[in-house]
Amino acid sequence: MEEQNAVHEEAEAYGIDISLIRANLRLTPTQRLRRHDQILATQRKLRMAMEKKRG
């Protein structure tokens, strides 16, 4: 357990948000894929808006 805590502390010190990893691991694979698809669709919309703004 101490080794696991040390690894988590090292990861957090490096800038990794362990809570996000834990939250994602609580989801089913299907839920993770849906979430990924939603985020990807949002990213595409943002990219299109930026390209439109640039002209």
Secondary structure, DSSP 8 states (H G I E B T S, - for coil): -HHHHHHHHHHHHHT--HHHHHHHHHS-HHHHHHHHHHHHHHHHHHHHHHHHHH-
